[in-house]
Amino acid sequence: MSGARSLKLNFLINLSSPLIRIAVALVSVPLYVHHVGNARYGVISLVWILLGYAGFLDLGMSRASVNALAKLRNAPQSERSRVLVTTLTVNFGLGLAAAVVGYAAAYVIFSHFMKVPDDLMPEIQKALPWIAGMVPVSFLLGAGFGAMESRERFGIVNILQSLNMTLGQILPVVVAITIGPSLAYIIPATAIASYFVVAITLVIVLRDEAPLRFSSFSFVRVKGLLSYGGWISVSNLLGILLVTVDQMMIGAVVGVASVAYYAVAGRFVIQSQIFSNTVARTLFPRMSHVSPAEASRLAARALVAIAYGYGAAIATAIVLTPTFFHFWLGDAFASVSGPLAQIMFVGALFNAFQVAPLHLLQAQGRPDIPSKMNAVEVFPFFGALWWATHHFGLTGAAVVWTLRNCFEAATMLWASKMPRSSVLSVVPAVALTFIAIVVAYAVGPSMSLALPAAAIIGVVSLAVAFSQCEDLRRIALAATARFTSFRSLRDPA
């Protein structure tokens, strides 16, 4: 199988898990909100944010192991074992430490900094041990997935990730309906689902990477992994802060019930980034072991593909969002959350522009550059966010989030020395997005106007995408050929 063909196949495989997650979320989120209420859903959203904050304490070991193991793809198994055993051991130890820190931090935050209804505090206190228990599990899961992705075994990783997300979303909803909506029941259900998936993951890793012995642990490898992973960890922490501090700010300024409106819009938009995230996930192991020139060429192609592939989806989504939210979540919720999603879609497009240069820098051994750039923007962003949330509420927070992504995309493209021709070639994708915003506000939530308008925007966006990006044409042809082949097998006649 050629390199080009394997990349296309890996991309299509990696696309499956996010699509499943979106389908599950479309069903589970309305049930979640309906059965647990806005306040509990807001608390749950903040819990996921706190777990993300705790994740920085893995010190970038999971990402570092992918990079190291990808470079050792054809090395003796003993060399891979040293990296993997070292990563699993250190990650588990760091996970236990992060669990303790996370437990204490969550208790203080919910008790003293969040506007939490009094009747929810006992539920939160009962759920905190389960929340802490998910931290070391997530660290082990990251190391296990990293081992598989280093071999580009994306199929099994996507199956496990889909299982983890599906169980983690559906099981709590079932518990809320059958037992009760208390966080003391819902959070443990989510934790049990994650324990089950990590057990399966470790069994597969032990089978594929055998023999693995604790004696393979290497302090030399610890130093090398932490040297690379330290910058990844800083970048991850700053990235999580920059992406999620808006919800924390809303919870502190407006109240946790309002977080639900913003969180649903934000999660909806973030889930739409499957195209850009899938491209990055597919290319990172490959860019880690090819030459710098080849890695730069792959990144430039990825930028153009992301701009037009994701841009076409965003342009259509902006027009359809008000109508979809009214049917999905009801008029009252949609009237607040829908406009927020439209604003954040613009920021999401610019966020996608930084994916290729970010992963290029990390794959080629310069993870420090994104970290330093994120550090520069932290305090200006926090200040702007505080001011906007106080004066303009949820809308102000969404606008500042979008502007931050615009700034970050520009600086990341500059730092990675992306070819000017590739950067300029994405301008039509940006123009289509702003045209979609004008159309969306003109047609409003009326389905009779939104559907034909979205269809026209979608057709025009796809036409521009296929005319500007050869890789998208090849992916579309490959997917069509596989679908045709599958249908011919089912119906020989």
N, C-alpha and C positions, 0 to 999 in steps of 0.2 A: 504494500500500500504506500503510495507516495505521501510526502510530507503535506502537500497541499490538500490531498484528499482526506488524510487523517484529521487535519485541522477542521475541515468542513464537517466531518462526521462527529468529531468531539463537540463542535459547536451545537449541532442538532441534538446531541445527547444531553449536553448541559442545559439546553433550553427546556427540556422536559420537566425537570424538577420545579423551576420557578412557575411554569404554567400550571402545574398541579397545585402549588401553593396558592396561586391566585384563585383557582377554582374553589379550593377549600375555604379560603377567606371570604369569598363572595357568599358562601352559604353560612359560614359560622359567625361572621361578624354581626350581622343583624340579629341572630339568635342570642349571641353573647350580650349585646347591648340591651335587648328586650328582656332577657331573663335576669341579668345581674344589675342593670341600671347604669346610668351615666357615671355616678360617683365610683362604684366598684370597678367599672371598666377603666375609668381614669386612673385608679390605683394600680390596676393590672398593667396598664401601659407604662406607668412610672416604674413598676417592678422590672419590666424588661429593660428599661433604660439603666436602672441600677445594676442589673446583671451585666449589661454591656460595659458599664464603667469598671466593674470588677474584672472584666476580661482583660484589661490592660496589664494586669498583674501576671499574665503568662509570659510577659517580657518578650513578646514576639517569637516565642519558641516554635509555635506551629508553622508560621510563615517561614521562619529560618530553616526549619526541617524540610519543607517543600523545596526550597532553593537548593539546600545541600544534597538532598536525596535525588533531585533531578540531575544534578551534576554527576551523581554516582550511579546513574541508571544502568550502566554496563560494567560497574565495578564489582569485585567479589562480594558475596553476600555478607562476609564478616565486616566489611567496611560499612555497608548499609545498616547492619545490626548495631554497630556502635552509635550511629546517629539516632536510630529509632529508639533503642533502649534508653539512651541518654535523654531524649526528648520526652518519652513517656514518663520516666521517673521524675524528671525535673518538673514537668507540667503537673503531675499529681501533687507533688509537694507544694508548688506554687498555688495550686487550686485550693488546697486545704488552708493555706495562709489567707488567700483571697476570700474564702468563705467566712473566716473569722472577722476580717476587716469589713466585709460586705454586710454581715449581720449587725455589727455595731453601727455602721454608717446608716443603714436603712432604718434602724430603730430611732436614731437621732433625727434623721430627716423627716420621717413621717410624724414624729412626736412634736417637733419644734419648728419646722420650716414649711410644712404643707398645711393648707386649710382643709383638714380632713374632718368629716362629720364625726361626732363623738361616738356614735354607735358602731362605726367601722374600726375604731382603734383596737378593740379586743380581737376582732377577726384578723387584723394585720399582725398582731403580736403572735397569734397562733400559727400564722403562715410563715413567719420569718425563718424558723429552722429549716423548713422545706426549701425556701428561697436560697438560703445559704448552701444547702446540700446540692443544688443544681450547679454551683460554680465549679467544683473539681470535676464533675461529670462533663461539663462543657469543655473543660481543658483537655480531658482525655479524648473527647470526641474530635476536637480540632486536630490533635496529633494523629489520630487514626485516619481521619480524612486526608490529612497531609501526606501520609505514607502512600495512600492509594493514588492521590492526584499526581504525585511525583512520577508514577509509572503511567500517567494519563489514563487511569482506570476510572473514567468519569461515569461509566454506566452504573456500577455498584454504588458509587458515592451518591449519585442522584437518587437511586432507589432508597438508600438509607436516609438521606435528607428529607425526601418526600414522606417517608414513614414517620420520621421524627416530627415533622411539622403537622402532618395529618392527625396523628395521635395527640399531639400537644394542643391542637385546636378543638378536635371533636370530643375527646374524652372529658375535658372540663365542661363543655356544653351539656353533655349527657348527665354529668354529675349535678350541674346546676338545675337541670329539669327534673331529675329523678330524686335527688336528695335535698338540694337546697342551694341558693345562690351565695352562701357564705364563702368568703375568701379562705376560710379554714378548711373548706372542702375542695374548692376549685384549684388552688395552688398545689396541694399535694397530688391531685390528679395529673397536673402538668409535669410535676417532678417524676412521678412513677413512669410516665411515658418516656421521658428522657433517659431514665435508668435502663429501661428495656432496650432502647436503641443503642446505647453505648455498649451494652453487653454483647449485642450482635456484632457491632463494629470491631471490638477487640478480638472476638473469635476469628473473624475474617482476616484481620491483620496478622494474628499469630499463625494462621494457616499459610498465608501468602509469603510471610517474611521469615518463616522458620529456618534455622533455629534461632530463637531469641532467649538469651540468658542474662540474668542480672550482672554476671561477671563482665559483660560487654560494655557496661557503663564506663564512660570515659570523661575524666575531668578536663582533658585537653579539648574534647568536643564541646563540653559545656562552655568553655571560654570562647570558642569560635562561634557557636550558635548565639551566645548572648551578645557578642560583638556586633553581629548582624541584626539580631532580633531586638536589641535594645532600642535602635532607632525605629524599628517597626512598631515597637510598643509605644514609644513616644508619639509616633504618628497616629496610631490607633486611638490612644487616649485623647489626643487633641481632636481627632476626627469625630470621636463619639461625643465629646463635649460640644463641638461646633454644630453637630447634627441634632443633638437632643436637648441642649440647654434651653431651647425655645419652649419645650413642653414643661420643663422644670420651672421656667420663669412664669409661664401661664398659671401653673399650679400654685405658685407663691403669690402672684399678683391678682389673678382673677378667681382662682379656686379649682379644685381637682375635677369638678363636674365639667368645667369648660375644656379641660384637657381632652375629654372624649371627642368633642367636635374637631379639634385640631389634630388629634392622634389618628382618627379615622381617615381624615383627608391626607395626612402625611403618609400613613401606611399605604393607602391606595396609590399615591404617587410613587412611593419608593418601590412598591411591588411592580410598578410599570417599568422599572429600570432593568428588567430581566435581560434585555438585549445587550446593553452595555456591560452589565456585570458578567454575562455569559461569555462575551468576547474576551474580557479581561481574564476570567478564570481559565479559559481555554488556552490563551496565549502565554500566561505566566510561566508554566513549566518549560515551554518551548523556548521562550526568550531567555530563560535562565541558563541554558546550555549551548545556545548558538552564539555566533560571533556578534560583537557590538553593531557592526554594519547591518547584519541580517536582522538583529533585534530592532534596530531603528526603522528598517524597511517594514517590518511587521507592524510596528506601532503606528506608522503613518497610514498604512492601509486600514488598520483598525479604527483610527480616528474618523476617516471618511465613511467607513461602513456604519459606525455608531451614529454619526451625525445624521445620515439619511435614513437608516433603518429605524432608529429610535425617534428621529424627528418626524417621520411619517406617522408613526403611532401617536405621538404627542399631539400633533396638529388635529388629528381626528378626535382624540380623547378630550381635548379642550372644548370642542363644540358639543360633544355628547354628555359631558360630565353633569351639568345641571339636570338634564332629563333622567340620566341613569340614577343619580343620587335620589331623586324624588321617588323613583320606583323601588330602589334598593333599601332606603332607610326611612322613607316617609317625608312629608312636606316640612315638618318642623325641624327635623335634624338636617335635611338637605339644604334648607334655606341658609343655614349657617356654614355647614361643612363644604357644600359644593363650590362656592366662590373661593374658598381657601385653596381647594385642590387646583382650581384653574390657575391661580397665581403661582402655586408651587410647581406646577408642570413646567413653567418657564425656567425656574431655577433648576429643575431636574435635568432639563436639556443641557444647560451649561455645566452642571455637575458631571454629566456623561462625557463632556469634552475633555475632562481631566483624567478619565480612566486610563486611556492609552499611555499618555506621558507619565502618569504616576507609576504604573506597573513596569514601564520601560526603565525608569530610574531604579526601582527596587530590584528588578531582575538583573540589572547590570552592576549591582553592588553599591548603589548610591542611595540607600534608604534615608540617609541623613538630610538630603535636600528637601523632600516633602515635609519632614518633621520641622525643620527650621522655618519653612514658609508658613506652616500652620501656626507655629508659635507666634509669629509676627501679627497675625490677624486676630488672635484670641481676644485681647482686651478691647480693641476697637469694636469688634462684633458684639461682645457682651454689653458694652455701653450703648450701642445703637439699638440692640434688642430691648434693653431695659427701658429706654426712652420711648421706643415705638409701642411696646406693650402697654406702658402706662397711659399713653396718649391715644392710641388707636386700637388697643385690644388685640384680638386674634388676627385681624387683617394686617395690622402693623408688624406683628411677628412674622407673618408669611412673607411680606414684602422684604423685610430685612434678610430673612433666610435666602430668598431668591437673589438679592443683590450680592450676598456673600459668595454664593456659588458662581456668579458672573466673575467676580474678582479672582476667585481661586482658580477658575479655568484659565483665565488669561495668564496668571503668574506661572501655572504649571506648564502650559504650552511653551512659555518663554524659557523656563528653566531646563526643560528637556531638549531644547534646540530643535523642536519640531520644524520641518521644512515649511517655509512661508507659503509655498504653493499649496500644501496640504491644508494649512490653516485657512487660507483664503477660499479654498474650495468648499468650505462648509457654510459660507455666508448665505447661500440660497435656502439652506435648511432652517437657519435662524429667521430669515424673512418669512418663510411659510408659517412658522410658529406665531409670529406677531399678526400675520393676516388672519390666522385661526382665532386669535383673541378678539379681534374686531368683529369677525363673523359671529362668534359665540355671544358676545354682548348684544349683537343686533337681533339674533333669533331668540335668545333667552331660553327658558326651560320648555317651550312649546315643542312637543314631540313631532307635530306635523311640519314644523320648520327645521327643527334640529336634525332629524334623520336625513332629509335630502341634502341639507347643507354639509353635514358630516360626510356623506357619500361623495359629494363633489370634492371636498377638501382631501379626503382619503385617496381618491383616484388621482388627483393632481399631485399629491405628495409622493405616491408610489411611482408615478410616471417620472417625476424629477429624480427620485432615488435610483431607479433602475437606469436612468440615462447617465447619472453621475458616478455610479459605483459599480465597477465590474464584479467585485466580490459578492455583492448582493444578488446580482444576476446569476452567478454560479451557484450560490446557496439555494436560490429559488428553483433553479433547474434541477439540482440534486434532490431536493425535497420532493419535487414533482415526479421525478423519475422513480424514487423509492415508493411513493404512494401508488403510482401506476403499476409498478412491479408487484406490490402487495395486493392490489385489486385483481390483477391477472392470476395470481396464485389462488385467490379465493373463488374466482369465477373463470375457470379455464375456457369456458365457452365464449 
